[in-house]
Amino acid sequence: MSGSSDKWLDAYHDPVASLYTFTQCLTLSDIHADGDWKLIVADLGTGSYDMKLKVYKNTTLMSEHTIIDLPTGVVTFYMDTLTPRTPAIAVASGPYIYVYKNLRPYFKFTLPPLEIHPVEEDLWNQAKEDQVNIHQMREILETLRQDGGSLTVRSLKLLQLDINNVYDFVNLHKNTPLKKQTVLTCLATMKKSLADDDAISCLVLGTESKSIYILDPEAFSILATINLPSVPVFLSVNGLFDVDYRIVVSCRNGCVYTVKRGNTDVSRNLIELNSQPVGMERIGKNIYVGCMDETLHCFTSKGKKLWTVRLPASITTIEAMDFKARSFTAVLVALSNQEVHIYKEKYLVDILKMDDVVTGMRFGRFGREDGTLIMSAKRGGLYVKILKRTAKFEEKDLTAGPPIAQNIKLNVPKKTKLFVDQTQRERENGIAMHRTFQRDLSLLRLKVMREYVKVLDSSMNPISSDPMEPLKLTANVQGIGPTFKFTVKLQNTSLSQASSNLLISFDYDDSLYNFHKKLIQVPMLVPGLTYDFETFVECLNDKGITDSVKVYVLKNGKSVPLITGVVSMPPSESVIVV
């Protein structure tokens, strides 16, 4: 049995569980909605065959399902609002997502095929008609591969074969349609519209084709596609798809990107690592990344590095520890020296000494116990540890730290008489000061609301408040005078409804200005497009006097303008007489 710290109970240890799995292929979930949480394991088998999905109830193997290809991740998610609230299991394997409901196969989603290089497709079409030399075909495919072109699996297999076997391979596959399929590299979930624990969630898929797909849990259609500069390997998702979300993705090129809703440019939010990532977790607003150079980094959500810890051995995997009963959060870091270090921020607060190298970890509720740590080992063993209810983590580093002198309190100056008098005044008149503040705040809110209602009643805003006529108006003036070019831009902000029977009119001082077009007929406005309407304004005063011009958008049959824009006219230059 492993030598552990005094903060954990050794609940279970099976050295011959024969598990070959990683952190991404472990999850804990209440799949029967009975309060008894199960352990779900996507087992890689031998690495070539015998891949299985295993479900453990306590320490007993409850069910087993065969997986066709190597699994790369497993999650549970709620895909409907039926009761009882039983989640589905999603397993990423090859180019497919296998969905299980009530531990039975429910749906298989296939990633969309990729675009085939036209030269490669033409070569195989010629091979189908026996119009190409096999040696030339192989040379052209090799050139494409060296130039960075992405080839299909069939062409890559052709390049690996010996020249004597190429003819048989081409004759065997030339009549089969050429397909280019990517594979899944990572898997996560995202709440769709509600943040409840049992709310409907979307699937977030990372693929070998440098893309992230967000999948609808009900129709299994792709809601969004995000392209990345490199292949994603670790995902951390928070937020709601219908409201706002943020995806932190660690890629194979040693960079961490942040993807936000509506922002397709991921190069702005970039964290460059010194080495390749082996694990990533997000706790609160901090991002923890373990790298191959035996370091653990912590960054803010905006990419600023907070600290770096150098570890005594290489990292095998990391896992977030969120113990809500104690409001305690930490990072579990498994090392190749058969230890698991627990870090509270940058402080090492506990060390678990194991008898094997830990390759997979999952902390959460298992059975009916909240603080459970599940670990899989390199030699196939399974460990279950429970956090003691009396366990206390001191938030100070176990290693040698700074000198004690740094903990001595500073000699803070004494409080001045002015500070004491002000404090005393606030204590004596606290209720009156609070009431005065609340009264002034209420008056300010009342004044703001009155002005807002006045603006709505007079349509003195550049955006229409009428839901039947959603319009947006902008106006600008160009020129130095005495003749100006006056441009009005109108946009129909509706999604599907066109606007018609509109007029543009101007309200101005006719002793100062003369509009060439005093009334502009507006054609039908198609949703989403911006229309420009131009007229010329002549300034009748040469003394530099200016005034504002009001632009009204009117509709036949309505006495109140839909929207109103106010434009301040610039001073006019004097007429130069030659």
C-alpha positions in Angstrom: 0.0 0.0 0.0 1.2 3.5 -0.7 2.7 5.7 2.1 0.3 8.7 2.3 0.0 11.9 4.3 -2.2 12.0 7.5 -4.9 14.0 5.7 -6.2 11.2 3.5 -7.8 7.8 4.1 -6.8 4.9 1.9 -10.3 3.7 1.0 -9.4 1.3 -1.8 -6.5 -0.1 -3.8 -6.6 -2.6 -6.6 -3.1 -3.2 -8.0 -4.5 -5.5 -10.7 -7.3 -3.4 -12.0 -5.6 -3.4 -15.4 -6.5 0.1 -16.3 -4.7 2.0 -19.0 -6.2 5.4 -18.9 -5.4 9.1 -18.3 -7.1 12.1 -16.6 -9.1 13.1 -19.7 -10.6 9.6 -19.8 -11.8 9.6 -16.1 -15.0 11.3 -14.8 -17.4 11.1 -11.9 -21.2 11.4 -12.4 -24.5 10.5 -10.9 -25.7 8.7 -14.0 -28.7 7.0 -12.4 -29.9 10.2 -10.5 -30.0 8.2 -7.2 -27.3 10.2 -5.3 -24.7 7.4 -5.7 -22.0 8.8 -8.0 -20.2 6.4 -10.3 -16.7 6.3 -11.7 -16.6 6.3 -15.6 -13.4 5.1 -17.2 -12.5 5.1 -20.9 -9.9 2.3 -20.9 -7.3 2.2 -23.7 -6.9 -1.5 -23.3 -3.6 -2.6 -24.8 -3.3 0.5 -26.9 -4.2 -1.4 -30.1 -7.3 -3.4 -29.1 -9.6 -4.2 -26.2 -10.7 -0.6 -25.6 -13.6 -0.4 -23.2 -15.9 2.0 -21.4 -16.0 0.9 -17.8 -18.4 2.0 -15.1 -17.6 1.4 -11.4 -20.1 1.5 -8.6 -18.1 2.0 -5.5 -15.3 -0.6 -6.0 -17.3 -3.0 -8.2 -17.2 -3.0 -12.0 -20.8 -2.4 -12.8 -20.8 -2.4 -16.7 -18.4 -2.7 -19.6 -18.8 -1.5 -23.2 -16.5 -2.1 -26.2 -15.0 1.0 -27.9 -13.9 0.6 -31.5 -11.0 3.1 -31.5 -8.7 4.6 -28.9 -10.6 7.0 -26.6 -9.3 10.5 -26.1 -11.8 11.8 -23.6 -15.0 11.1 -21.7 -17.6 13.5 -20.2 -21.1 13.4 -18.9 -23.7 16.0 -19.8 -27.5 16.7 -19.6 -29.0 16.6 -23.1 -32.7 17.0 -22.2 -35.1 18.2 -19.4 -36.7 14.9 -18.7 -37.0 13.6 -15.1 -35.3 11.8 -13.4 -32.3 14.0 -14.3 -30.0 11.3 -15.7 -27.0 12.5 -17.6 -25.6 11.0 -20.8 -22.1 9.8 -21.3 -20.0 11.1 -24.3 -16.9 9.2 -25.4 -14.5 10.8 -27.9 -12.9 8.1 -30.0 -11.3 8.6 -33.4 -13.5 10.8 -35.6 -16.6 9.9 -33.5 -18.5 10.9 -30.4 -20.3 7.9 -28.9 -23.2 9.0 -26.7 -24.6 6.6 -24.1 -28.0 7.1 -22.3 -28.8 4.9 -19.3 -25.6 3.0 -20.1 -26.9 2.0 -23.6 -25.7 3.3 -27.0 -27.8 6.2 -28.0 -26.1 8.2 -30.8 -22.9 8.4 -32.8 -21.8 11.7 -34.1 -19.2 11.9 -36.9 -16.9 14.9 -37.4 -17.5 16.6 -40.7 -15.0 15.5 -43.5 -12.2 17.8 -44.4 -11.4 19.3 -47.8 -9.1 17.1 -50.0 -6.2 18.7 -51.8 -7.3 19.0 -55.5 -4.0 17.5 -56.7 -4.3 14.5 -54.5 -7.9 14.0 -55.5 -7.0 14.3 -59.2 -4.2 11.7 -58.8 -6.6 9.1 -57.3 -9.2 9.8 -60.0 -6.5 9.1 -62.6 -5.5 6.0 -60.8 -9.1 4.9 -60.9 -9.0 5.2 -64.7 -5.5 3.7 -64.9 -4.2 6.9 -66.5 -1.3 7.6 -64.1 2.1 6.2 -63.5 2.3 4.8 -59.9 5.9 6.0 -59.5 5.0 9.5 -60.6 1.9 9.5 -58.4 4.1 8.6 -55.4 6.6 11.3 -56.1 3.9 14.0 -56.4 2.3 12.9 -53.2 5.7 13.0 -51.4 6.2 16.5 -52.7 2.8 17.6 -51.5 3.6 16.2 -48.0 7.0 17.9 -47.8 5.4 21.2 -48.9 3.1 21.1 -45.8 0.0 19.8 -47.6 -2.4 17.8 -45.5 -2.9 14.4 -47.1 -5.5 11.7 -46.5 -4.8 8.6 -44.5 -4.8 6.5 -47.7 -2.1 8.6 -49.3 0.1 8.6 -46.2 -0.2 4.8 -46.0 0.8 4.7 -49.7 4.0 6.7 -48.9 4.9 4.3 -46.1 4.7 1.1 -48.3 7.6 -0.6 -50.0 7.7 0.0 -53.8 6.8 -3.7 -54.4 3.5 -3.4 -52.5 2.4 0.0 -53.9 0.7 -1.5 -57.0 -1.4 -3.9 -55.0 -2.4 -1.1 -52.6 -3.5 1.2 -55.3 -5.5 -1.5 -57.1 -7.2 -2.4 -53.9 -8.3 1.1 -52.9 -8.6 3.0 -56.2 -12.3 2.4 -56.6 -13.2 3.4 -53.1 -14.3 7.1 -52.6 -11.5 9.2 -51.2 -12.3 10.7 -47.8 -10.3 12.9 -45.4 -11.4 12.5 -41.8 -9.9 14.3 -38.8 -9.9 12.8 -35.3 -10.7 14.2 -31.8 -8.0 15.3 -29.5 -9.9 16.7 -26.5 -13.4 16.9 -25.1 -15.3 19.3 -22.7 -18.8 20.5 -21.9 -20.4 24.0 -21.8 -23.7 25.0 -20.3 -26.1 26.2 -23.0 -28.4 28.8 -21.4 -28.6 28.1 -17.7 -25.8 27.7 -15.1 -27.6 25.1 -13.0 -25.7 21.8 -12.2 -28.3 19.8 -14.2 -28.8 22.3 -17.0 -28.5 21.3 -20.6 -24.9 21.4 -21.8 -23.2 21.6 -25.2 -20.2 19.4 -26.2 -16.9 21.2 -27.0 -14.7 19.2 -29.3 -11.0 19.7 -30.1 -9.8 18.1 -33.4 -6.5 17.3 -35.1 -7.5 19.7 -37.9 -6.8 22.7 -35.6 -10.5 23.4 -35.0 -12.9 23.5 -32.1 -16.5 22.5 -32.7 -19.4 23.4 -30.3 -22.1 20.7 -30.6 -25.8 21.1 -29.9 -26.8 18.4 -27.3 -30.3 17.9 -28.7 -29.9 17.9 -32.5 -26.2 17.1 -32.5 -25.5 19.8 -35.0 -22.5 22.1 -35.0 -23.4 25.5 -33.4 -20.0 27.1 -33.8 -16.6 26.4 -35.4 -13.4 28.0 -34.1 -10.1 27.7 -36.0 -6.8 27.7 -34.1 -3.2 28.1 -35.2 -2.3 24.7 -33.8 -3.8 21.4 -32.6 -5.8 21.7 -29.3 -4.8 19.3 -26.6 -6.4 20.6 -23.3 -9.7 22.6 -22.9 -11.1 24.6 -20.1 -14.6 26.0 -20.6 -16.7 28.4 -18.5 -19.8 30.6 -19.2 -23.0 29.9 -21.2 -23.2 29.5 -24.9 -26.3 31.6 -25.3 -25.0 34.4 -23.2 -21.2 34.6 -23.0 -18.4 32.1 -22.8 -14.7 31.7 -22.6 -12.7 28.7 -23.8 -9.0 28.4 -22.7 -7.3 26.0 -25.0 -3.7 24.7 -24.7 -2.2 23.7 -28.1 0.5 21.5 -29.3 2.7 24.4 -30.4 3.3 25.4 -26.7 0.8 28.2 -26.6 -2.4 28.8 -24.7 -5.2 30.8 -26.4 -8.4 32.3 -25.0 -11.5 32.1 -27.2 -14.4 34.4 -26.4 -17.9 34.5 -27.8 -18.0 36.5 -31.0 -14.2 36.9 -31.2 -12.6 34.8 -33.9 -9.1 36.3 -33.6 -7.4 34.1 -31.0 -3.9 35.5 -31.5 -4.6 38.5 -29.3 -5.1 36.5 -26.1 -1.9 34.4 -26.3 0.3 32.8 -23.6 3.6 31.5 -24.8 5.1 28.6 -22.8 8.7 27.7 -22.5 7.9 24.0 -23.1 5.0 21.8 -24.3 2.0 21.5 -21.9 1.2 18.2 -20.2 -1.8 19.5 -18.3 -4.0 22.6 -17.8 -6.6 23.5 -15.3 -8.6 26.7 -14.6 -9.5 27.7 -11.0 -11.4 30.9 -10.7 -9.7 33.5 -12.8 -6.3 31.8 -12.8 -4.9 29.3 -15.4 -2.5 26.6 -14.1 -0.4 24.9 -16.8 2.1 22.1 -16.2 4.9 21.8 -18.7 7.4 19.2 -19.9 10.4 21.2 -18.4 9.2 20.2 -14.8 7.6 23.6 -14.2 4.1 24.6 -13.0 3.0 28.1 -14.2 0.1 30.2 -13.1 -1.4 32.9 -15.4 -4.3 35.4 -15.1 -7.2 35.1 -17.5 -5.6 38.0 -19.5 -2.3 36.1 -19.9 -0.2 37.8 -17.2 2.2 35.3 -15.5 1.7 35.3 -11.7 4.3 32.8 -10.6 6.3 29.7 -11.6 7.2 26.7 -9.4 10.0 24.3 -10.4 9.2 20.7 -9.5 11.6 17.8 -8.4 10.5 15.5 -11.3 8.6 15.6 -14.6 4.8 16.1 -14.5 2.6 13.2 -15.7 -0.8 14.9 -15.2 -2.6 17.6 -13.2 -6.1 17.9 -11.8 -8.1 20.7 -10.1 -9.2 20.1 -6.5 -12.4 22.0 -5.6 -13.7 21.0 -2.2 -16.8 23.1 -1.8 -17.6 21.8 1.7 -14.5 23.6 3.0 -14.3 26.3 0.2 -10.8 24.9 -0.5 -9.3 25.0 -4.0 -5.9 23.6 -5.0 -4.1 21.9 -7.9 -3.0 18.2 -7.8 0.2 17.6 -9.7 1.3 14.0 -10.3 5.0 13.5 -10.8 7.2 10.7 -12.3 8.9 10.1 -9.0 5.7 8.4 -7.6 4.5 11.5 -5.8 1.4 13.7 -6.0 2.0 17.3 -4.9 -0.9 19.6 -3.8 -0.5 23.3 -4.4 -2.6 26.0 -2.9 -1.7 28.9 -5.2 2.1 28.7 -5.3 2.4 27.0 -1.9 3.0 23.3 -1.5 0.6 22.2 1.2 0.7 18.4 1.0 2.5 15.5 -0.6 1.1 12.0 -1.4 3.7 9.3 -1.7 2.5 6.5 -4.0 4.0 3.1 -4.9 3.6 3.7 -8.7 3.6 6.6 -11.1 0.1 8.2 -11.3 -1.2 8.8 -14.9 -4.8 9.8 -14.2 -6.6 11.7 -11.5 -10.1 12.8 -10.8 -11.3 14.6 -7.6 -14.9 14.9 -6.7 -17.8 13.0 -5.3 -17.7 9.2 -5.6 -20.4 7.0 -4.1 -21.8 9.3 -1.4 -18.5 10.8 -0.3 -17.6 14.3 -1.5 -13.9 14.6 -1.1 -12.7 11.6 -3.0 -9.6 11.3 -5.1 -9.5 8.6 -7.8 -6.1 7.8 -9.3 -5.0 5.3 -12.0 -1.4 4.2 -12.1 1.1 3.4 -14.8 1.1 -0.4 -14.0 -2.7 -0.5 -14.2 -3.6 0.0 -10.5 -6.6 1.9 -9.2 -6.4 4.0 -6.0 -9.3 5.6 -4.1 -8.5 8.1 -1.3 -10.9 10.1 0.8 -10.1 13.4 2.4 -10.5 13.3 6.2 -13.1 15.6 7.7 -10.4 16.7 10.2 -7.8 17.5 7.5 -6.5 21.0 7.5 -4.2 22.5 4.9 -2.0 25.3 6.2 -1.6 27.9 3.5 2.2 28.1 3.7 4.9 26.3 1.8 6.2 23.0 3.2 9.6 23.8 1.7 12.1 26.3 3.1 10.6 29.8 2.7 11.6 33.4 3.3 13.2 34.5 6.6 10.9 35.0 9.7 11.8 38.7 9.8 9.5 39.2 6.9 6.5 38.3 9.1 7.2 41.1 11.6 4.6 43.8 11.4 5.6 47.2 10.1 5.6 50.2 12.4 2.5 51.9 11.1 2.2 55.7 12.0 -0.3 56.7 14.6 -3.7 58.0 13.5 -3.9 61.8 13.2 -6.4 63.9 15.2 -8.2 64.8 11.9 -8.6 61.1 11.1 -10.0 60.4 14.6 -12.4 63.4 14.5 -13.7 62.3 11.0 -14.2 58.7 12.2 -16.1 60.0 15.3 -18.3 62.2 13.1 -19.2 59.3 10.8 -20.0 57.1 13.9 -22.3 59.7 15.4 -24.1 60.7 12.1 -23.9 57.4 10.2 -27.7 57.0 9.9 -28.3 60.6 8.7 -25.4 60.4 6.2 -26.7 57.1 4.8 -30.2 58.5 4.5 -28.9 61.6 2.7 -26.9 59.4 0.3 -29.9 57.2 -0.4 -32.2 60.2 -1.0 -29.7 61.9 -3.4 -29.3 58.5 -5.2 -33.1 58.1 -5.6 -33.4 61.7 -6.9 -30.7 61.0 -9.4 -32.3 57.8 -10.6 -35.7 59.6 -10.9 -34.2 62.4 -13.0 -32.5 59.9 -15.3 -35.7 58.0 -15.8 -37.7 61.2 -16.5 -35.2 62.3 -19.1 -35.2 58.8 -20.6 -39.0 58.8 -20.9 -38.9 62.3 -22.4 -36.4 61.1 -25.0 -38.6 58.1 -25.9 -41.7 60.2 -26.2 -40.1 62.7 -28.5 -38.0 60.0 -30.4 -34.9 62.1 -29.7 -32.6 59.1 -30.0 -30.7 57.7 -33.0 -32.0 54.2 -32.5 -35.7 53.4 -32.9 -37.6 52.0 -29.8 -40.4 50.8 -32.0 -40.2 47.0 -32.3 -42.0 47.1 -35.6 -39.5 49.5 -37.1 -36.1 48.7 -35.7 -33.9 51.4 -37.4 -30.5 52.9 -36.7 -29.6 56.5 -37.8 -26.2 58.2 -38.2 -25.6 61.6 -39.8 -22.4 63.5 -40.6 -21.4 66.7 -42.4 -18.5 67.1 -44.8 -16.9 70.3 -46.2 -15.6 73.7 -45.1 -18.4 75.8 -46.5 -20.3 77.7 -47.5 -21.7 74.5 -49.2 -21.6 71.3 -47.1 -22.3 67.7 -48.0 -24.9 66.3 -45.5 -25.0 62.4 -45.4 -27.7 60.4 -43.6 -27.1 56.7 -43.0 -30.0 54.4 -42.3 -29.8 50.7 -41.3 -32.6 48.2 -40.7 -31.5 46.2 -37.6 -34.3 43.6 -37.9 -33.4 40.0 -38.7 -36.1 39.3 -41.2 -38.5 42.2 -41.5 -38.1 44.9 -44.2 -39.0 48.6 -43.7 -40.9 50.7 -46.2 -42.9 53.9 -46.6 -40.2 56.0 -44.9 -39.3 59.7 -45.3 -36.3 61.8 -44.2 -37.0 65.4 -43.3 -34.8 68.2 -41.8 -35.6 70.8 -39.2 -33.3 73.9 -39.4 -33.2 77.7 -39.2 -34.0 78.8 -42.8 -32.3 82.1 -42.2 -29.0 80.3 -41.7 -29.2 77.3 -44.0 -30.7 76.2 -47.2 -31.1 72.5 -48.0 -31.2 71.4 -51.6 -33.4 68.4 -50.7 -35.8 69.2 -47.9 -37.5 65.8 -48.1 -35.9 62.5 -49.1 -38.0 59.5 -50.1 -36.6 56.3 -48.6 -36.9 53.1 -50.6 -37.6 49.7 -48.9 -34.8 48.9 -46.4 -33.5 45.3 -46.5 -32.4 44.0 -43.1 -28.7 44.3 -42.3 -27.7 46.7 -45.1 -26.7 50.3 -44.6 -28.2 52.9 -47.0 -26.6 56.4 -47.6 -28.8 59.4 -48.4 -27.0 62.6 -49.4 -28.0 66.3 -49.9 -26.2 69.6 -50.0 -26.5 72.4 -47.5 -25.7 76.0 -48.2 -24.8 78.3 -45.4 -26.5 81.7 -45.8 -24.5 83.5 -43.1 -20.8 84.5 -43.4 -20.3 85.7 -39.8 -19.4 82.3 -38.4 -22.8 81.8 -36.7 -23.8 78.1 -36.4 -26.8 76.1 -35.3 -27.9 72.5 -35.0 -30.0 70.6 -37.6 -32.5 67.9 -36.6 -32.9 64.9 -38.9 -36.3 63.2 -38.7 -37.2 59.7 -40.0 -40.9 59.7 -40.6 -43.4 57.0 -41.6 -46.6 57.5 -43.5 -49.6 57.6 -41.1 -47.6 58.4 -38.0 -47.4 61.9 -36.5 -44.4 61.2 -34.2 -41.0 60.6 -35.9 -39.6 57.1 -35.6 -36.1 58.4 -34.7 -34.4 61.8 -34.5 -30.8 62.8 -35.0 -29.3 66.1 -34.0 -26.2 67.3 -35.9 -24.2 70.4 -34.9 -23.2 72.3 -38.0 -19.6 73.5 -38.3 -18.8 77.2 -38.9 -18.6 78.2 -42.6 -15.6 79.6 -44.3 -16.1 82.9 -46.1 -16.6 83.0 -49.8 -13.3 83.8 -51.6 -13.9 86.3 -54.4 -11.2 86.3 -57.1 
